[in-house]
């Protein structure tokens, strides 16, 4: 496979955030899947803070109910750009970023 220029989508949110009574991260992954995005990964953080500046942690003495979640997806730029309006509707709290990436290989080929 020749290297392919693509875009990485990253959504930073919290595990307690909801979209239509469903965990936001789960709703986002389902939407990305339905839209044919090549793949997505959800990363569950053990500590972090956002706009509220309150530290959320998984330490047993300070156990938080809102740990950080990061959703990462990579696909061709056009496909990522097509899902941005849907993300805008879904994400009430969080940060959505994109950045150019170069896919060296994808096995099995997804892009």
Helices and strands as residue ranges (DSSP letters): E 4-14, E 18-19, E 22-23, H 24-34, E 40-44, E 47-48, E 56-57, G 60-62, E 68-75, H 77-90, E 95-103
